[in-house]
Amino acid sequence: MARRTTTSRRDAIRRIGISTGGGDAPGLNAVIRSVALAAHNHGWEAVGIRDGYNGIFLPDQYTDGGLIPLTPERVRGITHLGGTIIGTTNAGNPLKYPVRQRDGRVVEVDRSDDLVKGLAAAGIDAVVAVGGDGSLTIANALARKGVRIVGVPKTIDNDLSRTVVTFGFDTAVSFATECIDRLHSTAASHRRVMVVEVMGRYAGWIALNAGVSSTADVILIPEIPYDIDTVAEKVPERYARGHGFAIVVVAEGAKPLGGRHAVIEKRAGQAERLGGAG
């Protein structure tokens, strides 16, 4: 017997929201344009949620509201633009939302249920979440609560599992490599040891790729805890061979043997700021 197919109101999509979270990266506006045009072709309305999910949580902060209508006219000509036209943020994580208490303390609370209700109140039937580790962790939590989610892997850190290369990574490596290349002449001229810290959070992809591309002498990455004595031996070894300078590339999440990541700052609702080799 043929299986009967029923269509419920839950299945109907009329309006989708797009959220960009975390650091900005090349390609965000191209994704926004593609999603908006695809939605238009399906007869759906597309809206951009301002600054991660702040457009839902804090709509009154925006003079024209927390949602941006993404019509074909609105997204025309944005592909080549840097950043994101709907804004982004690395603060206000709805899973660890900062809330000030009466005694002045700021504590982190889970406001994901409030976000689910806010999306429903805004008439958003599905969300396209564009982001990296943090943003897609939030998206996964929303999906578990019944929100229809499509995740788009965006991060310069390239630290998302089951994704070979995330967009934003190639640009980050190219820029870091160019910067390190430019330091070679200065290091050689002044016979200096140059220590270059690069981004990447808890993954060493940027440091490894940029370091190898720019022929760095030492590369420290989070995945392989470093022995500072071994690093200290490498530098004079280069001088003894007559090279007269050294380039050390350090991932921001690098950590010593038996130690942990150096943390510069940690604020409620925000990811901790890492300090490389300290």
C-alpha positions in Angstrom: 0.0 0.0 0.0 1.3 3.4 -0.9 2.3 5.6 2.0 0.1 8.6 2.5 1.9 12.0 2.6 0.4 14.7 4.7 1.4 18.3 4.8 1.1 20.2 8.1 1.4 23.8 8.9 4.7 23.0 10.5 6.0 22.0 7.1 5.2 25.2 5.4 8.0 27.8 5.1 7.0 31.3 4.4 9.8 33.3 6.0 13.4 32.5 6.7 16.0 34.4 8.7 19.7 34.6 8.1 22.2 35.1 10.9 25.9 35.8 10.7 27.9 35.4 13.9 31.5 35.6 15.1 34.2 37.3 13.2 33.6 38.6 9.7 35.2 36.9 6.7 35.2 37.3 2.9 32.2 35.5 1.4 29.6 36.4 3.9 27.7 38.8 1.7 27.9 36.2 -1.2 26.1 33.7 1.1 23.5 36.3 2.1 22.8 37.1 -1.5 22.5 33.5 -2.5 20.2 32.6 0.3 18.0 35.7 -0.3 17.7 34.9 -4.1 17.0 31.2 -3.4 14.3 32.2 -1.0 12.8 34.6 -3.5 12.7 31.8 -6.1 10.8 29.6 -3.7 8.3 32.3 -2.9 9.7 32.8 0.6 10.5 36.1 2.4 14.1 36.4 3.6 15.1 38.6 6.5 18.5 39.3 8.0 18.8 39.1 11.8 21.0 41.9 12.9 24.3 41.2 14.7 24.0 37.5 15.3 20.7 37.2 17.2 20.7 40.7 18.7 18.0 41.6 16.2 15.7 39.2 18.0 16.8 39.9 21.6 17.3 43.7 21.3 15.2 45.0 18.4 14.7 48.4 20.1 18.4 49.1 19.7 17.8 49.6 16.0 15.9 52.6 14.6 14.5 50.5 11.7 14.0 47.3 13.7 16.1 44.2 14.3 15.3 42.5 11.0 16.5 43.6 7.5 14.2 42.6 4.6 16.5 40.9 2.1 14.8 41.4 -1.3 16.5 40.8 -4.6 17.0 44.6 -4.9 18.5 44.8 -1.4 21.2 42.2 -2.1 22.1 43.3 -5.6 25.8 44.2 -5.9 26.8 43.1 -2.4 28.9 40.0 -3.4 32.2 41.9 -3.6 31.7 43.8 -0.4 33.7 42.9 2.7 32.1 42.1 6.1 28.3 41.4 6.3 25.5 43.8 5.5 23.4 42.4 8.4 26.1 42.8 11.0 27.8 40.3 13.3 28.9 39.9 16.9 31.0 37.6 19.1 29.2 38.7 22.2 25.7 37.8 23.6 25.9 34.1 23.1 22.2 33.0 23.8 23.5 29.8 25.4 25.6 31.9 27.8 23.8 35.2 27.8 25.3 37.9 30.1 22.7 39.1 32.6 23.5 41.6 35.3 22.3 40.8 38.8 21.0 43.2 41.4 24.4 43.0 43.3 26.2 44.1 40.1 27.5 40.7 39.2 27.2 39.5 35.6 26.2 35.8 35.2 25.7 33.7 32.1 22.3 32.2 31.6 20.8 30.0 28.9 18.3 32.1 26.9 17.9 29.7 24.0 14.2 29.2 24.8 13.7 33.0 24.7 15.4 33.0 21.3 13.1 30.2 20.0 10.1 32.1 21.1 11.5 35.3 19.6 12.0 33.6 16.2 8.4 32.3 16.3 7.1 35.7 17.3 8.9 37.3 14.3 7.3 34.7 12.0 10.6 33.1 11.1 10.0 29.5 10.1 13.6 28.5 9.5 17.1 29.9 10.1 20.3 29.9 7.9 23.1 30.2 10.5 26.4 31.4 9.0 29.3 31.0 11.3 32.0 28.9 12.9 32.5 26.9 16.0 30.4 29.1 18.4 27.7 30.1 15.9 27.1 26.5 14.8 27.0 25.3 18.4 24.2 27.7 19.0 22.5 26.5 15.8 22.8 22.9 16.9 21.1 23.8 20.2 18.3 25.6 18.4 17.8 22.6 16.1 17.5 20.4 19.2 14.7 22.6 20.3 12.8 22.3 17.0 14.0 25.2 15.0 14.7 24.4 11.4 18.3 25.2 10.8 20.8 25.2 7.9 24.4 25.7 9.0 26.9 27.4 6.7 30.6 26.8 7.8 32.3 30.2 8.0 35.5 30.6 10.0 39.0 31.7 9.3 40.1 29.0 11.9 39.1 26.1 9.7 38.2 24.2 12.9 34.9 22.6 12.0 34.8 18.8 11.8 33.7 17.1 8.6 34.5 20.2 6.7 37.6 20.2 4.6 38.0 23.9 4.2 35.8 26.6 5.6 35.5 29.9 3.7 37.5 32.6 5.2 40.4 30.3 5.9 42.3 30.8 2.6 42.2 34.5 2.9 43.5 34.4 6.5 46.4 32.2 5.5 47.3 34.3 2.5 47.3 37.5 4.6 49.3 35.9 7.5 51.8 34.5 5.0 52.3 37.9 3.4 52.8 39.6 6.7 55.4 37.0 7.8 57.1 37.3 4.5 57.6 41.0 5.0 59.1 40.4 8.4 61.9 38.3 6.9 63.9 41.3 5.5 63.6 43.2 8.8 64.6 40.2 10.9 67.6 39.6 8.7 68.6 43.2 8.5 68.5 43.6 12.3 69.6 40.1 13.1 66.5 39.7 15.3 64.2 36.9 16.5 60.7 37.7 15.3 57.8 36.1 17.2 54.5 36.3 15.2 51.2 35.4 16.9 48.4 34.4 14.5 44.7 33.8 15.1 43.0 30.4 15.0 41.5 29.9 18.4 42.2 26.3 19.6 43.3 25.1 16.2 46.7 25.5 14.5 45.6 25.5 10.9 46.5 29.2 10.2 49.8 29.0 12.0 50.8 25.8 10.3 49.9 26.8 6.8 51.2 30.3 7.0 54.3 29.2 8.8 55.2 26.6 6.3 54.3 28.9 3.4 56.6 31.6 4.7 59.4 29.2 5.8 59.2 30.0 9.5 61.8 28.4 11.6 59.6 27.5 14.6 55.8 26.9 14.5 53.8 26.4 17.7 50.3 25.0 17.4 47.7 24.0 20.0 47.6 20.4 18.8 51.2 19.8 19.8 52.2 21.3 23.2 55.6 22.8 22.9 58.7 22.4 25.0 60.2 25.9 25.6 63.7 24.4 26.0 63.5 22.8 22.5 62.4 26.2 21.1 65.2 28.0 22.9 67.7 25.5 21.4 66.5 26.1 17.9 67.1 29.8 17.8 70.8 29.9 18.7 71.3 26.9 16.4 70.2 29.1 13.4 72.6 31.8 14.5 75.4 29.3 14.8 74.8 28.2 11.2 75.2 31.8 10.0 71.6 32.6 9.3 71.5 35.5 11.8 67.8 35.7 12.4 64.8 33.5 13.2 61.0 33.6 12.7 58.7 32.0 15.2 55.0 31.6 14.4 52.7 31.0 17.4 49.1 30.1 17.2 47.0 32.0 19.7 45.9 28.8 21.3 49.4 27.3 21.6 50.2 25.8 25.0 53.3 24.4 26.7 53.9 20.8 27.8 51.9 20.2 30.9 50.3 23.7 30.7 47.2 25.2 29.3 46.2 28.0 26.9 47.1 31.5 27.9 44.0 33.5 28.5 44.2 37.3 28.3 40.6 38.1 29.1 37.3 36.4 29.7 34.0 38.3 29.9 30.5 36.9 30.5 28.8 35.9 27.2 32.0 36.2 25.2 34.6 33.7 24.1 37.9 33.9 26.0 40.7 35.9 24.5 43.7 33.7 24.0 47.3 34.9 24.4 49.5 32.6 22.3 52.7 31.9 24.2 51.7 34.4 26.8 
